[in-house]
Structure formats: structure tokens, C-alpha cells
Amino acid sequence: MVTNKTNIVNSGLLASFIYATFCFFEMSTIRTNVYLAHLFFIVWITIELFSNSKGTIFVLKKNRYVLFLIFLIYYFFTSAIATGLISSFNRFVVMLELFSPIYICDKYSRYPSYIRNSFLFSFLLVSMFNLPILINAMNTYGMGLRLIDDSQEGYLKNAFQWAYSWMLISIGLSYLLFNSTLRSTIKLNYLHKLLLSLFFFIGVFVVIRSLYMTAIVFLLIGIIVSFYYGKKRWLFKFFAIFVVMMFVFISYFFMIDIDIPFLNDDHNMVFSRMTEISHILQGDVDSAGDFTSRNDLSSNSLETFLSSPVIGVNHEISDFAFYKGTKIGGHSEWIDNLAKYGLFSILIIVFLFQSIKYSKYSLKPVFLIYFFIGFFNPTLQFVQIYVTFLFLPFLGRKCAEIGRCPI
């Protein structure tokens, strides 16, 4: 019996190493061979299926995975109609990769802590590997990380994902650091608090320097929500008032055409967004540029959904780039999914909400912001799902273990 348990733990270590290798290629900002990532993922799945099949079946028997399986069956066959069996299988594997962090959180939460720590450590290594590349890119391009994937050099990928993932990390860390309820049970020493604070400020720096206006706004909102849920009502009130005053102050100067040196840059997207906001405040909605165009894109997705509300148009999509901006807006995850998958997209949302409900640590501010962003930007991205559904829940549990708090 002991030998069997030891074999399961050893296979878990091997699986975590293979998965970490897959994550390196999947999360890297340097363009790598996508098939190499697929290869490591398939090897990981093989280990999962044959090394501890009972543990895998135990997880997959849960009701929410049955819903996800129904969606996968729908997704595979509709993709096969659009692209053929080989391309459909490739799409199927990508979808499995996308949601694999949720499965890992469910299964490996029962494993010894050092195996869970391996997922934390590997993510920290990958994030630290990509961080200097991101910072160099942000210092090189006047628009920060915005549109950097479309630059002529084309050497970066996942820039968008990392900007929003660091935003989610910062929100999660603010919740862990300032939640008075957690602090009464999780006793972290000054070194642990210093390390968490360091990563919090790194995340804030990356988000602000990325010049993604939505990421910056949701970071501020997320921190406010963290203070609220963390029972820090005086911090919640102070920070909320500060953010509102700052917003009104900057918008006022834009409205009366007074230059603000650190924002006044034609290539600065924060500058562009604040200019658009000032136009809206003045009633000149037509000059609000991107704000109005996003509404038009979402309207396109809604029209597509209404034309085929049950099964969506996934069976028609052989090339998503051809549909992006026309039938499918490409700027709202949940509305775009309604267009692509029809009512079957609800299965994904239910699956995600159920995964949050049964999580060991309900990091409400992170999950709240994650879902809310989905109405404005894509959120079903691998790095964001890894951070939201695996890294932060495991980090919260690690903090509890350090603080000798019973799980």
C-alpha cells in the first residue's frame, strides 16, 4: 500500500515536471515551436491517464466536468465540419491545454505540499524569465505592450496575456496582504510579507507600464474590491475616494486642454483613453474612438448569436481571423463565445463558476475582476486561467501552510 502511494506521488512529481516544461513553451514571450508545447502536453496527459487513473477518474466524475465534456464533444464535431478531422483534433488539444490548470488545481490539491509547490515554483521561474523581456519591450516601444504582438519584429507573444495576468496577481496579492480575516489565521513573518509585497509592486509596475488602459483601470478597481472583501473598510473608502478624485482631476485637465507632460504622448494609450473619456464627458461621443468601436464589435457578435442562438457559428469558422471584427467582434470573451458556440458557451461559464465555488480559497476579488474583464477583452487565455485558477489558489494555500493554519 505504501509502495503504491509512493508510486503515485513519484508519478505526480514527474507529471508536474512535464507540465512545467509545457508551460514554459506555452507562456513564453519568445516565439517557440507550438508543436513542441503540444508534444509535452500530450506526454503529460498520458502520464495522468496511466499513472494514477483512479485519481483522474475521481476528478472527472464531478458534475462540472460532465458539462465540460459535453462542450468538448460539441466543439470537436463542429470544428471538424469547419476544418476537417486533423485540424479539429488540434483545436481539441488546444482547448484541453487551455482548461488544464483547473483540473490540476482539483487533482493536485490532494497531493503533498511539495508537489503543489512545484507548480508555484515553475510559474515563478517562467514569469521571472519573461519579465525582463517584457520590460525591455515596454521601454523600446512607445505604446508599451499594446499591439506589440503585431510589431514588425514579431518576436514577442503572450504580451497581452502577461499584462492582464500581472494585474490579476497584484489583485490577489493585495487580497492576501490586506485581508484582516485571513491575517487573523495566516501568520506570515516579515520576510514572507516582503516577498509578497515585492511581487505586488512588480505586478503594478508591469500593468502601468504596459499602457493597457483597461488593465490599469481594473487593477485599481480590483484593489478597491480587495480592501472591501478584506474588511479593510477605511482603506476601501480612502482608496476609492483617491481613485475617483484622480480620475476627475486628470479628466478635467484634458477637458480644458492643459498638457500633462507624463501623459501627453501621441503613442501613449493612456493619453489616448483619457482623451476619449474627456470627449465623452463633454458629450462628444462620436469622437470617443475606441470606446464606441468596441460597442460596435460587441453588437456584431450579438447579431451573429441571434442568427444562430443554439449551436453558434463554430461549424463555419475555418479561419477565425477572417471573422474577427465582422461576425465576431473579438473584444468581449463572453459575448464572442455566444456568437461562436451559441448556448453551448453557457457550459463553459457554468464550469468556471463551479470551479470557483469548490476552490479551497475563494479569492473573490480576483474571480470577480476576471469575469468582469471578459465583457471587454478576451479572458480565456492560458496564462490568465493559470494565474486565476491554479497559481493564486495554490499560493493562498501555501500562505496558510507557512502560517501553520489548518487546511
N, C-alpha and C positions, 0 to 999 in steps of 0.2 A: 504493500500500500504506500509505504514511504517512497519506494523506488518510483512508483507510478506518479506520485505527486512531484517528485524531483524532476522526472522527465517532462512533466507539463510545464514546470517553472523554467527549465532549460530551453524548451521549445518556445516559451514566451519571450525569453531573452533573445533568442535567435530571430524570432519574428519581429521584435521591436527594432533590432539592428537592421534587418532588411527593409522594414518600413521607413526607418530613419534615412536610409540611403535613397529610397524612392522620394521622400520628402525633399531631400537636398536638390534633386533634379527638378522636382515639381515646383518648388518655391524659389528656385534660384532666379536672380535678376539677369544672370548671364544666359544667353540663349544656348540650350543644350539639345541633344537629340531626344525628341519626345518619345520615341520608341524605346529608348533606354529606360525612361521612367516607367513606361508600361510594363517592360520586362520585369523590373524589380517588384512592381505591384502584383503581377501575376504569380511570381515566386512567393510573395508574402501570402497571397490568397491560398496557394497550395499548402503552405505550412499551416495556415489557420484551419483548413479543412481536414487535414490528416493528422496533425499533432495532438489536438485537443478538440475533437469533433463534438464531444458532449457539451463542452463549454460554449462552442459556437452555436449548436442547435438550441441550447438553453436561451441564448440571447435572441436568436432569430425567431423563436416561437412567440415572442411578445407581440401583442396586438398591433403595435405601431409598425413593426417590421412586416407584418402581413399586408398592411396598407401600402408600404413602400414597395413590396414585391409586386402588388397589383399595378402600381405605377410603372415599375421596370418592365413588366410584360407589355403594357400598353406602349411604352417608349420604344422598346425593341422592335415591335412589329410595325409601328407607324414609321419609324426610321428606315426599316427595311423597304417599305413601299417607296420612300423618297430616294434612298441612296443605294439600295441593294444590301445583301446579307453581310458582306465583308465590312463595308463602311458602317453598317448598323451595329455590328459587333464592336467596332472601335468606339462608337458613341456609347454603347452599353458599358464598356470598360471605363470610359471617362466618367460616366455617371456614378459608377461604383467607387471610383477614386474620390470623387467629389464628396460623397457622404460617408466615406470610411472613417473619418475621425469620430463620428457619433458612435459607430459600432465599437471602436477601440475604447472609448470612454465607458461604454456599457460593460464590455467584457473585462477589461484590464483593471477596472476599479476593484475587482475581487482578488487581484494578484498582489504579491508582496510589494511593499512601497518602493523598493529599489528598481522594480520594473517600470512602475509608473514614473519614477524619477528619470528613467532613461528617455521617456518621451519629452519631459520637460527640458532635460539637458540637451537633447538633439535639436529641439526647436531653438533654444538659446544660441547654440552653435551656428545654426543656419541663419538666424536673424542677425547675429554679430558678423557673419561672413558677408551678408548683403548690405549691412548698414553703411560701411564706408563707400560702397559702390553707389548707393542711393544719395549719400551726402555729396559725393563728387559730381553726380549728375545734376543735383539741385543747384550746385554752385556754378555749373557750366552753362545750364540753360536758364534763360531769363524767366521762363514760365514754370520754374520748379519742376515738379514731376508731371505736370499736366501735359498730355499729348506726347510724352517722351517716348512712348512705345511706337509712335508714328514718325519719329525723327529719322532723318536720312541715314544716320549711322546705324540705327536699328539694333543696337547691341543690348538693350535692356528689355526685360519682360517682367511682368508682375508688379510694375511700379505702382499702378493704381491700387492693386490688392494690398501692397505693403503700407501705403499711406493710410488706408482705412483700417488695416489691421493694427497698426500702431495706435490709432485713435481708440479702438476697442480695448487694447491692452492698457492704455492710460486710464480709461474709464474704470476698468476692472481693478486696477491698482489703487485708484483713488477710493474705490469702494472698500477694498481690503484695509487701506491705511486709516480711513476716517470713520469707518462704521463702528459706532460705540458698542453695539450689541456684540459684534464679532470680537472687538478688543477686550471685552469682559471675559471671553472664553479662550481666545487665542493670544497667548502671552509671547509676543515677539521681542527679542532683545534689540538693542540699538543698531547692531550690525545688520540684522535682518531688515529692520525698518529703513536703514540707509540704502541697502541694495534695492529694495522695492522702490524707494523714492528716486534713486538714480535711474531706474528703468522708466519710471513715470515721467521724469523730465526729458529723457531721451525721446519717449513717445510724443510728448508735447512739442518738442523741437522739430521732429520729423513732420508732424502734421502741419504745424505753422509754416515751416519752410517749404513744404510741398506746394503751397498756394492753392490747394483744393478748398474752395470756399465752403462747400457742403461739409467736408471733413472738419474744418475749423469750427463751423457753427455747431455741428453735432458733438464735437468734443466739449465745447462749453456747456451745451445742454446736458450731456452725459455726466459731467462733473457736478452740475447742479442737482441732477436726479440722484447721483450717488450720495450727496450730502443729505438729501431728503430721506432716502431709504436708510441711510446710515444713522439716522436720528440726530444728525448734526444740524438742528434747525437754525441755529444762529449763523452757521456757515452757509447754509442754504439761502437764507434771506440776504445775507451780505453779498454773496457771490452773484445771486440773481439780480439784485439791485445794481451791482457793479457792471454786469454784462449789459443790462438794459441801458444804463447811462452811457456806457462806452459806445453802444450801437447808435443811440440817439445823437451823441456828440459827433461821431465821425460822419454819420449821415447828414447832419446839419451843415458841416463844413463842405461836404460835397454839394449840397443844395445851393449854397451861396458861392460856389466856385472858388473856395480858398484852397490853395495847394497844400497837401500834406506830404512833405518830402519823402518819407519812407514808404508811402503808398503810391505816389504819383509816378507811375511807370507804365508805359503803353503795353509792356509784356507781362505785367503783373495781374494775375487773375483776381486777386483780392481787390485790387483797384477797379478792375472791370465790374466785379459783382457789386461793389459799393456804389459805383456809378449807376448801375442798373437799379439798385434799391432806391437811390435818390430820385431817379426818374419816376418810379412807382409812387413814392411819397408825394411827388409833385403832380400825380395824376396822369403822367405821360407814359401809359402802359405800353404803347406801341414801340417806344424806344428802349424797352426793358430787355431787348435782345434774347439772351439765353433763357430767361425765366419764361417768356411766352413761347419760345420754341419748344421747351420741354413739355409744356401743356399740349402743344400740337402733336408731339411724338406719342404722348400717352393716349391722346384721342385716336391716333392711328391704331394703336394696339386694341383699344376698346372696340373700335369699329370691326376689326378683324375677329375679335372674340364674339361679337354679336352675330357675325356672319356664319360662325360655326361654333356655337357655345358648348357643345357636348364633347367633341373629340379634338377641337382646335385645328391647327393647320400644320402640325408637325409632319404629317404624311406628305406635305407638299414641299417641305424645306429641304432641298438638296444642297443649298448654299446659303447659310444664314446671312452672310454679308450682302447678298442680293436683296434680302427682305428688310435688312436693318434700315430704319429711318423711313420706310414706306409702310408695309403691312405691320411690321413690328418696330416700335419706337426705339428700343434698345437703351432706354434710360430709366425704366421702372421695372424692377425684378418681378414683382407680384402681378402687375398689370400685363407685362410682356408674357409671363408664364400663362396667364389666362388666354392670351391670344395663341400661344404655341400649343398648349396642351388642353385647352378648354377646361371643363370641370375636373379633369384628372389632376390639374395643378393643385386643387384643394388637398389632395392626398399628401403632397409634399409639405404644405403648410401645417396640416394636422400632425404629420410625422415630426416636424421640427418643434411644434408646441408640446407634443407629448414627450419628446426628448428632454425638453427643459423641465417639464413637470416632474419627471422622475430622476432628475440630476441630483447628485449628492449636495451640491451647493448651488442654490438658486441665485445667481448673480443678476438680480432683476434689472439694474440699470444697463448692463451690457446687453442682455437679451432685448430689452425694450428699444434701445437705440439701434441694435442690429436689424430688428424687424421694421422699425420706422424708416431707416435709411432705404429699405427695399422699395419704398414708394417713390424714391428719387433717383436711385442708382442701382446697378447690379450688386447683389449680395451673395448669390450662390456661386461664390468663388472659393477655391480650395484653401487659400491662406486664411481668409476670413472665417470659414467654417472651422478650421483647425483651431484658431485662436478662441472662438466663441464657445465651441462645444467640446474642446479637449484640453487646450493649454490652460485656460483660466480656471475651469473646474478642478483640474489636477493641481494647479498652483494653490487654489484655495484649500484643497485637502492637505497639501504639503505644509502650508502655514499652520494648519490645525495640528499636524503631527509634530512640527517644531515646537509649537506651544503646548505640547502634551495635552491636547484637547481630545477627548474620546470621540471616535467617529461613529 
